[in-house]
């Protein structure tokens, strides 16, 4: 079975694909299913689209990318099925997707964000409204199979499609290889891993971080941005690097997943929580989206709301190495049972094969 992937994002650059079909490649290949990629974003567009560049330049590069993408999409004629990641093109109605359906190719639609909820991008402003938010339901309807990473996305897709598979965002068990014995007693490293687009989530716990950063027994370490906008918080920070990501995260003793309440956050799956857990790092997280599902509160992690609770629960873990060890070991067991590509291999293969039945 040969599948053409129509995706907005260059290979290896975006968390969603890296924790889904790019990671699925190995288990799919073992089942005789191969993936090839047709990417919408050009190098020029990828460089500026999520940065503070003039909208006129973004619009120009978006148009160029659209015209260059159309010949790539025509290759769908030569494949058994087409996987559409979120949307084939970053702008416009579902023209490419409808053409794929019209030529009779089964569509596997992968939904990993609540794109059915309209939003206005801070970096792209009015360009966000060219995304045609209503096309997500159309894509779910025309797909032969939908794969979705959260219960909210599954429920949305099931309104118009009966063949919906819930496959969570996953990690590779061979890379995220479980709990390890903690370092010698000393300062407890409390930290966060994310990206420039999510670094603003740390503002949710700015005051607890400021208090914790003043303590002699705690160090704060943040991963994923050149600037974390926390000038009053004592911390160290590093940019995200795919080559050192796992080693950087493993330096943490406690992982953080703070989230603001927005129209999107109750519906999302949060990969960073799975990354912490798969390395045996207990986490403190806001009880939104997938977090209350992934975490068994008090056993594999802790759920916190409000400044006082965040400070209290982080302090609890920081002051009790035995609790961190027990919670981290159980977290790793659960993550490897449920949230690795290996644990979901049979489901992934079955979902793809169902596109041809």
N, C-alpha and C positions, 0 to 999 in steps of 0.2 A: 504493500500500500504506500503510494507516494502522495505526500501532502505538501501543498504550497502554503506557506504562512504569509498572510498579508498583515503587516504590522507597521505602526507609525515609527518605531524606535530602532536605531541601529543595534546590532547584536551586542549583548553584554553591557549595555549602558543604563538599563532601567530595572528597578527592583522587581516590578511585576513579572516581566518575562523571565528574569533570572531565577525567580522562585516558582516558575511554572513551566511552560513548554520548553524553554531553553534547558532546564534541568531534566525535563521528561525525556529528552532525546535518547539517553542511554537505555532506559527501559523500553521505549518504543522501538529502538533499533533491534533489541533482543527479540522483539515480537515481529520483526520484518516490516516495521513502519518507519519511513524516513521523512525528514522535514527539510525543505528548502525555503529560503527567505526572499521575499520582495519587500523592501523597506521604503517607507514614504519619506522620512526625513533625509534630506541631503546633508552633507557635512556642514555646509554653510548655514542651513536652517537649524541644525542641531546645536551649533555653536551659540546661536543668539536667542532661540525661541523661549528659553526660560530665564533669560537675563534681561536687564533693564536697557533694551535697545529701542530705537525709534520704531513706532508701530508701522510707519511707512516701509521701513526696510524689512520688517517681519512679514508684512503683507506681500511684498515683492518676492521674498524668498519662499513664502508659502505657495504662491502661484507657480513659481519655477518648479518646486518640488512636486506639485500636483501634475504638471505636464510631463515631468520625467517619470512619474510613477505609473502612468497609464500603460506604457508599453510593457513594464514589468508585470503588471496585473494580467495582461493578455496571456501570459504563460500558463495561466490556470487551465487552459484547454488541454494541456499535456499531463494533468495530474488527476489522481483518483478522487481527491477531496481538497477542500480549501479551508484552512484555519484562519479566522479573522480575529485578530487580537484587539479587542475594544472597538476599533473602527479602522477601516482600511486606510482612510485619509483623515487628517486632523481637522479638516474643514469640509463644509458642504453636506448635502444630503447623501443618502446611501446609493449613489449612482453605480460605483464599482461593485458594491455588494449585490445589487439587484442584477447587474449584468452577469455576475458569477452564477446566481441562481437561475437566470434565464437560459444559460448554456447547459444547465443540467448538472452542475457540479455540486455534490453535497457540501454543505457548510457546517463546520465546527466553529461555534461562536464562543470565544473565551471572554468572560466578563469578570474583571478583578477590582473594579471600583464602581461606586454608585453613579455612573455617568447619566443615569436616568433622572438625577436630581440637578436642575440647572444651577450653575455657579458662575461667578465672575472672577476670572484669574487676576491676581494682583499684578502679575508681570505682563499679562497680555490684554488686559482691559476689554474693550469692546470686541476684540477679535474672538473672544471666547464664545460670543453669541453666533458665530459662524459655524459652530460645531453641530448645530441641529440636534439638540438633546433628545427630541422625540424619536430619532432614528434608532435608539437602542432597543425600544420595543419592537420596531420593525425587524431589526436584525435577529432578535430572539425568535420572532415569528417565522422568518424565512429559513432559519437554521435547521438542519437535520438533528443536531445535538448541541446543547449548551453546556459548557463547563463553567462553574462559578465557584469562587473561593469563600463565600460567606452565606449564612442562612438568609440574609436580607436579599442578596442577589438571586439566590435560588428561588425565593418566594416571588420576586419580581418576574423572573423568566418563566416560571410555571403558570403565570397568568395566560400565556399565549403559546407555550411549548410543553409537551408532555415528556420529552426526553432530556431531562436536566440532571446533571451530575454535580454533586458538591465535592470538589477537590480542593482542600485547603492549600494555601501557600506553603511550600515545603523547603527543607534544606537537604543537603546530601549528608547522609549518616557517616560516610567515609571522611568527610571534612569536618563536620560538626560532630565530633567523635565522643561526646559524652562527658560525664563528670570526672574531674581529677581532684586529687587531694589538695586541699588548700595550702597556700604558702604559710610559712611560719607566722606566728602571731605578730601583729604590728598594726600599722595603719590599715583601715578597711577602705578599699577603693570602690566608691560609688560612682556609677557612670551611666551614660546615655550614648546610643549609637543611632545615627539617622543621616540626614542629607540637608543641603541648604534649603530645600523646599519645606522641610519639616522642623527645622531648628527653632522656629517660633513656638513650638509646643513646649519648650522649656520655660517659657514665660508663665505657664500655668503654675509652676512650682518655684517661681523666682525667690520668694521670701523663704521657704524651707531650704532652698539651696544656699541662700546667703547665710542662714543660721548654721547649717551643717558645715559649710566651708570654713567657718571660724574655729571649728573644733580641731584639736590636735590629733585625735584618733581617726579622723576621716580625711581622705583625699577625694576630690571630685575630678573626674576625667570624662571629657566629651569627645565624641568621634563623629566626623562627617561634614564639617564646614570650616571655612577659613576664619569665620567670626561667629561667636555664639550670642552676641549682644547681651552679655551679662557682666558689665564692667564692675559691678559691686559684689560679684561672687568670685571668691578665690578658687581657681580651677586651672587645669591644663587642658589643652585642646589639640586635636590632630585632624587633618583632612582625611576623608575616606580614600582608601587605596585597596582595590580588589586583591592585590597580592598579599596584603598584610591584614585584611579585614578580620579574619578569624583570630589571629594572634593578638590583634588590638582588643577585640571584644573579650578574649579570655583573660585579659589583665584585670577585668572587673570582678569584684566580689558580689556586688549587688547591681542589677540592671534596672533602669527606669523607663517607664512608658507613660508619661503624662500626656493627656489629650484635652484640648478645649472642646466644649460642646458646640458643634456646628451642624449644619444640615447633613454633612457627609459622615462625621465620625461615628454615629451610632450604627452605620452600615458596613464599615470597613473591616478587613482582616489585617491584623498588625503583625507583620513578619518579624519585626525586631524582638517581639516577645518569644517567638519560637526559637530564634537564634540564641537568645540568652539561655532558655531552658535546655536546648539541645547540647549546650556546653556545660550544663550543670550549674548555671548561675541563677539564683533565686531573684525574682523580679518584684517590684512594686509598680502597680499599674492603675490607671484610671479605669473604672468599670464601664467602659463603652465598647461598642463594636464586638469583636471576637474575644476581647480580653476576659470577660466573665465566663466564657465558654472554655477557653484554653486553660485558664487558671482555676484550680480548685483552691479557693481561698483558705489560707492557713496551712495548706499541705504542699502545694507546688509553687506558691507565690502568695502575694498579698495585694488586695484591692484597696485603694485609698481615694478619698474625696476630701477636699478642704485642706488648707495649710496645716492645721494642727495634726490631722491624721497622717498626712504625708511625713511630717517631721517625726511623729511618734513611731510609725512603722519602720521607717528607714533606720531610726535610732535603735529600735528593737533588734533588727537584723545585724546592724553594725556592732552591737554589744554582745552578741551571742553566736560565737563561731559554731557551736554544736547545732544550733537551729539552722544556720545557713547551710551547713553540711547536709543535714537531713533533708531540708527542703530542696536543695540543689540536686541531690541524688534522685529524689522522687520526680522532680521536674524533668530531669534528663530521661528517666525511664518513660514518662508519659510522652515527651516529645518524640522519642524514637519509636514508640508504639504507634503514634498517630500522625506525626507531622514531618516525616522524611519522605523523599521520593521512593525509597525502597518500600516503606510501609504502604504506600498508595499505588504501587506499580500495577497490580491487577486491575484496580479501578480505572487507572489512566488508560491502559490498553483496551479495556472493555468499552470505555467511552468512545475512543477513536473507532473501534470496529463497529460500534453501533451506527456510525455514519453511513455505512455501506449496506446495512440490513433493510 
